[in-house]
Amino acid sequence: MRLQKFLICILITITIRQLSAHHCPLEIGTNLAGPSDWGAEWPFVNIMKYSRQWMTFNLAWVDGGENPWDTRLLDQIPMDENGYPLELPIAVAGAETTQVIRTVWANTATLKEGNYMVLYDGEGIIDIDFDGKMISQSPGRIEFDMKYKDNILGLSIMESRAGNPVRNIRVLLPGTELTYRENPWTEEWLEKLGPFQVLRFMDWGITNDSRLQVWNDRPNVEDYTYTTRGVPYECMINICNLKQADAWVCVPHLADEEYIRKMACLFRDSLNPSLTIYVEYSNEIWNWMFNQTHYCYENGNPDTDWPERIVPFIQNTMDIWTDVFSGQTDRILRVVGVQASWQDVSNRIVFNMRPGSFDAFSPAAYFGFSEAGYDALEQLGSTATAEDVLFWAREAMLTQSCVWIKSQYTSIARKLNIPLVYYEGGQHLTPDPFGSDQPYNQALMDAQTHPDMYHLYQEWLDSLGTFVPEGQTSLFMNFSFISNKSGKYGSWGVLESQFFQHPPYHESAPKYQVLLDNHCEMESGIPPNSTVPSLFRLESVSPNPFNQCIVIQYRLMKKCIIRIQLVDITGRSIATLINTDQPPGKHRVIWNGCGNRQIPLPSGVYICRITAGAFHQNVRVVLLK
């Protein structure tokens, strides 16, 4: 028995050392889904931030009129700086009658059912319809019950008083009215995001086809919705500081030099200096389906060939960020995006950048279908199965994707001795042509949760790992986090729901599970010098290692919801020790080494996840029997 304990202790010591080091070839980050009312990712407890842009409609039905759902007169309604109308109803020239406005959320199937709260400033009348049924209403406050029925929730401003108009609308998820100011993030989203070490904000910033040019164009925290201009940089910084994740930001392609400089200054001054900022100019500026590619071509030097013509745009952005971070350039990692499948384009971009002005280059790391695969699926039609899809996806992985990545590695990474990182990656199982209805589309969706998808991802991650030099670590940025499945447009999310999918994920979300199983390192929480407000203080976790019981002692500075959960090193939930409101003061929780059903757990390393309001910390504990 003594020898057994000794060996276990050695094993656990080795495990801890491995957890504390970059011992695996790929760190794993993720892209976040863009803000939309029809998506499945709800990071904010205030879902007003993901509402659709206002639509105008007739205050009353007009007999013999057209009475359209959207009269498209929004640009004729005076608004405040945050996008709220100054007065309603309002007469608009050419309209059938006076106009009011509405917004919707067109995917209530992905939202929690229950009692929602609407809070607002000003005077007026707000109506809730479709899947929302009014419970009570008083000035500045509405409670409604949301139950999934029509997959749409509506909110209309029917009246807004001039001089004190309706504004600052908050539509709060059930149970968050008392905590939304301290913690704007949904608990389920934050928990599932936990393992990812880097967050790419390309879609949060609505980078593709961006219209942001000057600094005043940027989204602001107080905007009524983030679906029009994007999620504010302040929110990106907040979530990275909170969960101690590195940030990957994309500079808008139209941004002038003042915008680029002020953006860099904001991240320099606000992001925890222990975190890395990956800086990229726009996104896929070689991809002709995006406006940014046409912009660079049309506004670049006409005497310079394409793709060399786009290099000055990248170079200018990198130079400005380098200047802003003068003396602390170790905080940024300047990334040049390239096209994985077209080596010549990659070479002509990277080798024309000024040496030393960038730190890494980045293709995407997708696997999809070869021409042979598409031909086979077309012949199979509606008889195609998930197994067929995965067979042909693997065929393309081996014959195309691996070949492309190897070419990028040997042609650029080895020659220039710079890191190869992946700005996006994962399955790319879409129909041909993209966005079309094909008889095999159902099989594309079925493949997403087939058990063999796990093994396909594992094979792909293992393959990417072979292009990482010994002793070094690369970065794989999953695309994307949470989204609906779609046969026409792709099933990009590794999860389909933050609210309704729970561990273990092997059956419901094999793509997510394999990323958990390849997770290199779990951070041990917020460091002592963190800028995160001191709502919570961990006083002791002892004894650690422990044999029978471990005592977690902590102090709350004010009343809040405290949640302490144990997970294993793959992220699988083991036990929830507490999940309730607690008053300020000193508290303690005891864990006896058992799971939720009081079944004793084996010796090993476990992660204690602590959430108190907006505070989040992970602590490793060792059970030694």
TORPA-813285 format. One line per field, with one value per residue (C-alpha): x, y, z. Coordinates in steps of 0.1 Angstrom, whole numbers, always signed. Each point is the difference from the previous one (the first is absolute). Example, Ala and Ser with C-alpha at 12.3 -4.5 7.8 and 13.67 -1.06 7.14 Angstrom:
u c(+123, +14)
v c(-45, +34)
w c(+78, -7)
This chain:
u c(+0, +28, +17, -33, -4, +36, -6, -33, +17, +28, -26, -20, +31, +9, -36, +1, +33, -15, -31, +23, +20, -7, +5, -22, +5, -33, -15, -37, -19, -33, -18, -32, -32, -10, -28, -34, -36, -2, +31, +5, +28, -13, +30, -19, -28, -14, -12, -10, +36, -7, -33, -7, +4, -32, -27, -27, -37, -34, -15, -34, -13, -8, -30, +10, +36, +31, +7, +34, +18, +28, -8, +38, -2, +25, +24, -28, -5, +22, +21, +23, +37, -8, -26, -33, -27, -5, -38, -27, -24, +13, -13, +22, -5, -13, -10, -35, -4, +21, +29, +13, +29, +6, +28, +0, +20, -5, +13, -17, +6, +35, -11, -10, -37, -13, -6, +19, +4, -1, +15, +1, +4, -24, -37, -20, -17, +18, -18, +12, -14, +4, +17, -1, -31, -3, -2, +2, +9, +9, +19, +36, -7, -17, -1, -9, -1, +19, -9, +12, -29, +6, +38, -2, -3, -10, +4, -17, +2, -35, +4, +30, -3, +19, +24, +2, -1, +2, +37, +26, -22, +12, -16, +14, +2, -19, +16, +25, -17, +20, +34, +1, +18, +28, +1, -12, +10, -23, +12, -4, +18, +29, +3, +1, +25, +23, +25, +9, +32, -3, -32, -2, -24, -2, -38, -6, +15, -21, +34, -12, -14, +7, -12, +21, +23, +6, +2, -35, -14, +9, -27, -6, -10, -32, -12, -35, +12, +33, -13, +5, +36, +13, +9, +20, +37, -6, -21, +28, +25, -24, -5, +37, +10, -27, +10, +36, -1, +22, -18, +1, -12, -7, +6, -28, +12, -13, +14, +21, +33, -16, -25, +28, +21, -28, -11, +35, +2, -33, +12, +34, -14, -30, +10, +18, +37, +6, -22, +10, -17, +0, -3, -13, -10, -36, -8, +8, +9, +8, -37, -20, -33, +8, +0, +34, +17, -15, +9, +36, +1, -17, +18, +34, +28, -13, +36, +4, -12, -26, +5, +31, -23, -16, +33, +2, -34, +12, +34, -15, -22, +29, +23, -26, -6, +38, +4, -28, +15, +35, +20, -26, -3, +2, -37, -10, +3, -3, -17, -1, -30, +6, -20, +6, -8, +19, +37, +10, -23, +13, +37, -6, -16, +23, +33, -9, -6, +30, +20, -4, -33, -22, +3, -21, -20, -33, -20, -33, +0, -32, -8, -30, -5, +20, -15, -3, -18, -26, -5, -6, -25, -18, -5, -11, -25, -26, +14, +33, +7, +21, +25, +3, +6, +27, +17, +3, +10, +29, +9, +3, +19, +27, +2, -5, +0, +31, +19, -9, +10, +33, +7, -6, +23, +29, -3, -4, +3, +33, +15, -7, +1, -33, -30, -28, -34, -35, -25, -29, -5, -20, -26, -11, -28, -22, -19, +12, -8, +1, -34, -20, -26, +15, -16, +30, -2, -17, +30, +23, -19, -2, +37, +5, -10, +10, +25, +26, +1, +20, +26, +2, +7, +26, +17, +1, +14, +26, +9, +4, +22, +25, +7, +11, +38, +12, -5, -22, -37, -23, -36, -32, -29, -32, -28, -24, -13, -39, -23, -29, +5, -7, +3, +1, +24, +21, -2, +28, -6, +16, -30, -36, -12, +15, -31, -11, +32, +17, +30, +10, +0, +11, -36, -14, +31, +30, +18, -1, +10, +31, +11, -4, +20, +28, +1, +36, -3, -26, +10, +0, -22, +4, +35, +6, +7, -32, -20, -33, -20, +6, -34, +14, +31, +12, +16, +10, -4, +14, +13, +11, +7, -27, -11, -35, -12, +12, -12, -6, -1, -8, -13, -28, +2, -38, -30, +2, -7, +29, +5, +27, +3, +25, +10, +26, +29, -21, -26, -26, -22, +6, -18, -17, +8, -20, -22, -19, -2, +24, +3, +33, +25, +21, -12, +13, -10, +12, +5, +2, +15, -34, -20, -35, -15, +25, +20, +36, +23, +34, +33, +8, +2, -33, -8, -21, -19, -11, -24, -11, -19, +23, +30, +13, +29, +13, +20, +17, -6, +16, -19, +25, -14)
v c(+0, +24, -7, +5, +34, +9, -8, +18, +31, -1, -4, +30, +21, -7, +8, +34, +8, -9, +21, +30, -2, +3, -38, -5, +14, +19, +25, +3, +33, +8, +25, +13, +1, +35, +20, -9, -5, -33, -16, -25, +17, +23, +15, +28, -4, +31, -14, +34, +3, -28, +13, +7, +36, +20, -4, +26, -9, +16, +9, -11, -22, +20, -14, -3, +7, -22, -2, -17, -18, +26, +33, +7, +36, -3, +25, +27, -4, +22, -21, +7, -9, -36, -7, +7, +21, +35, -2, -25, -3, +23, +12, -8, +15, -26, -25, -15, +12, +9, -23, -20, -25, -36, -24, -38, -31, -27, -30, -4, -38, +7, +22, -9, -1, +18, +35, +27, +36, +31, +31, +34, +37, +27, +0, -19, -32, -33, -30, -36, -26, -33, -24, +25, +4, +30, -7, +34, +36, +31, +31, -10, -37, -29, -37, -25, -37, -14, -35, -14, -2, +20, +3, +38, +26, +36, +33, +32, +36, +12, +33, +20, +34, +29, +15, -32, -28, -37, -10, -23, -30, -32, -34, -23, -37, -17, +4, +27, +32, +3, -9, +14, +31, -19, -29, +8, -35, -31, -27, -28, +17, +10, -36, -16, +26, -8, -23, +23, +19, +25, +18, +13, +28, +1, -6, +20, +30, -7, +1, -13, +29, +24, +36, +14, +28, +26, -5, +14, -27, -27, -18, +13, -19, +20, -8, -15, -30, -14, -17, +31, +12, -28, -8, +29, -4, +6, -32, -20, +14, -8, -36, -6, +16, -19, -35, +8, -8, +15, +22, -3, +32, +9, +36, +13, +3, +36, +13, +31, +4, +18, -29, -26, +19, +7, -37, -11, +25, -13, -36, +11, +19, -22, -36, -18, +4, -37, -9, -1, +19, -16, +27, -6, +23, -7, -36, -20, +30, -25, -12, +16, -6, +27, +38, +4, -19, +22, +31, -9, -8, +32, +23, -15, +11, -8, -6, -28, -35, -19, -13, +21, +30, -9, -1, +38, -2, -28, +17, +33, -17, -20, +31, +21, -27, -4, +37, +1, -29, +14, -15, -27, -18, -33, +6, -2, -27, +14, -25, +0, -20, -21, -24, -36, -15, +24, +0, +25, +27, -8, +4, +32, +16, -13, +4, +36, +10, +19, -25, +3, +20, -30, -31, -28, -9, -18, -21, -16, -37, -14, -33, -3, -19, -6, +1, -38, +3, +24, -22, -30, +19, +13, -35, -13, +29, -5, -35, +15, -7, +16, -28, +9, +36, -9, -24, +27, +26, -22, -6, +37, +5, -25, +10, +38, +16, -17, +6, +38, +4, -19, +23, +31, -14, -9, +31, +27, -12, -19, +25, +30, -18, +16, -16, -15, +5, -6, +29, -24, -37, -31, -17, +20, -23, +21, -8, +8, +27, +16, +11, -23, -26, -34, -35, -9, +30, -20, -23, +30, +9, -35, -3, +28, -22, -34, -17, -3, +38, -1, -24, +21, +32, -20, -11, +35, +15, -27, +8, +37, -9, -16, +35, +14, -1, -20, +19, +27, +6, +12, +14, -15, +24, -20, +14, +5, -2, -3, +0, -17, -29, +8, -22, +30, +23, -22, -12, +19, -2, -27, +5, +6, +14, +15, -7, -35, -20, -15, -23, -25, +13, -31, -5, +35, +20, -22, +30, +18, -31, -7, +36, -5, -32, +18, +29, +7, +21, +13, +34, +2, +31, +37, +11, +21, +32, -4, +31, -20, +15, -17, -15, -33, -10, -36, -5, -36, -34, -26, -26, -3, -28, -15, -35, +3, +36, +33, +34, +30, +32, +34, +34, +19, +38, +3, -22, -20, -33, -24, -32, -25, -29, -29, -12, -25, +11, -5, +24, -26, +11, -22, +18, +33, +9, +32, +22, +26, +35, +7, +31, +19, -15, -31, -34, -35, -30, -36, -26, -36, -13, -13, +8, +13, -34, -3, -26, +1, +13, -15, +17, +27, +37, +19, +36, +21, +26, +30, +26, +29, +26, +11, -16, -33, -21, -36, -18, -34, -25, -34, -30, -26, -33)
w c(+0, +9, -34, -17, +16, -9, -36, -2, +16, -26, -28, +13, +4, -36, -10, +18, -17, -34, +7, +9, -32, -37, -4, -30, -35, -4, +23, -8, -3, -16, -22, +15, -20, -12, +16, -15, +11, -19, +14, +29, +19, +28, +19, +16, +26, -16, -32, -13, -11, -25, -12, -37, -13, +5, -26, -6, -4, -1, +34, -11, -28, -31, -19, -37, +9, -4, +37, -5, +29, -5, -16, -3, +12, +29, -15, +2, +38, +22, +24, +30, +0, +12, -27, +19, -16, +15, -4, -10, -18, -27, -33, -29, -35, -24, +27, +1, +36, +31, +6, +30, +3, +9, +4, +1, +11, -27, +18, +34, -3, +12, +30, +35, +7, +30, +14, -17, +12, -21, +17, -17, +6, -12, -5, -26, -8, -10, -13, +1, -25, -18, +25, +28, +21, +23, +38, +15, -10, +19, -9, -10, +5, -18, +9, -26, -4, -30, -13, -33, -25, -32, +4, +1, +28, -7, +18, -13, +12, -6, +18, +11, +16, -16, +26, +20, -26, +6, +0, +17, -6, +17, -7, +27, +0, +29, +34, -10, +10, +33, -15, -36, +10, +17, -25, -35, -12, -1, +24, -25, -27, +23, +13, -34, -12, +29, -17, -29, +5, -28, -13, -36, -4, -38, +0, +31, -18, -32, -17, -34, -21, +29, -4, +29, -12, +28, +37, +6, -22, +24, +21, +35, +31, +3, -36, +2, -21, -10, -32, -22, +8, +20, +36, +16, +6, +37, +2, -17, +25, +29, -8, -6, +33, +17, -12, -6, -37, -27, -25, -38, -16, -36, -11, -23, -36, -4, +33, -3, +18, +29, +5, -2, +25, +25, -3, +9, +29, +14, +1, +13, +29, +9, -6, +28, -10, +7, -30, -36, -28, -34, -26, -35, -28, -9, -10, -31, -22, -28, +0, -27, +16, +26, -6, +17, -28, -27, +21, +2, -37, -11, +24, -2, -23, -36, -11, +25, -8, +21, +27, +7, -3, +34, +19, +8, +18, +23, +4, +11, +26, +15, +0, +19, +27, +3, +6, +26, +18, -1, +29, +6, -34, +19, +8, -37, -26, -35, -23, -38, -14, -31, -22, +10, -34, -22, +9, -26, +15, +35, -12, -19, +31, +28, -19, -9, +37, +15, +20, +37, -3, +7, +23, -16, -31, +0, -24, +9, +9, -14, -16, -24, -32, -31, -35, +3, +32, -14, -30, +23, +22, -30, -13, +34, +3, +27, +8, +12, +37, +27, -6, -37, +9, +25, -24, -27, +26, +11, -36, -6, +33, -11, -36, +2, +34, +14, -32, +1, +36, -6, -29, +21, +27, -23, -22, +26, +36, -4, -24, +21, +34, +10, +17, -20, +18, -13, +2, -6, -4, +3, -23, -31, -11, -23, -33, -35, -8, +34, +13, -22, +8, -9, +6, +22, +23, +28, +0, +5, +31, +13, -3, +25, +30, -13, +23, -27, -3, +33, -15, -32, +20, +21, -31, -14, +33, +0, -35, +7, +29, -23, -14, +33, +7, +30, +33, -16, +1, -28, +3, -15, +0, -3, -22, +16, +35, +1, -30, -16, -24, -36, -31, -23, +18, +21, +36, +14, +38, +21, +21, -10, +33, +31, +21, -10, -7, +31, +6, -10, -35, -20, -13, -3, -8, -11, -16, +34, +19, -21, +6, +37, -2, -18, +24, +10, +31, +24, +14, +37, +1, +4, +12, +31, -20, -21, -9, +5, +29, +33, +6, +12, +19, +2, +34, +1, -17, +23, +5, -36, -10, +22, +10, +16, -1, -13, +14, -23, +20, -16, +7, -19, +0, -7, -6, -32, -16, +8, -20, +7, -23, -4, -35, -12, -22, -31, +12, +9, +30, +31, +28, +9, +35, +2, -23, +19, +14, +29, +22, +3, +25, +4, -12, -4, -20, +5, -27, +9, -33, -12, -32, -1, +9, +29, -19, +11, -27, -9, +8, -25, -8, +0, -7, +25, -20, +21, -13, +21, -19, -28, +17, -13, +13, -6, +26, -4, +28, +4, +15, +13, +13)
